Amino acid sequence: MGNLKGFLEEVWREVHPTSGRVVWPDKEKVIQSTWVVIAASSLCGIYLFLVDSAFGQIIRGILYAD
């Protein structure tokens, strides 16, 4: 519980108007980060599709072997 309290105190210090400021990214950085997330998600999706297809073929081969 002490870790949580320390974390929340640190967050408060960063965002409280008198003791810290939140630095928001500019529009270009947000767009760049968005493309990175889209690319990473797409690659993960393709990878999972290929692994799922391969395991599906393996399971079908085991279950329906003559």
Order of alpha helices (4+ residues) and beta strands (2+ residues): alpha-alpha
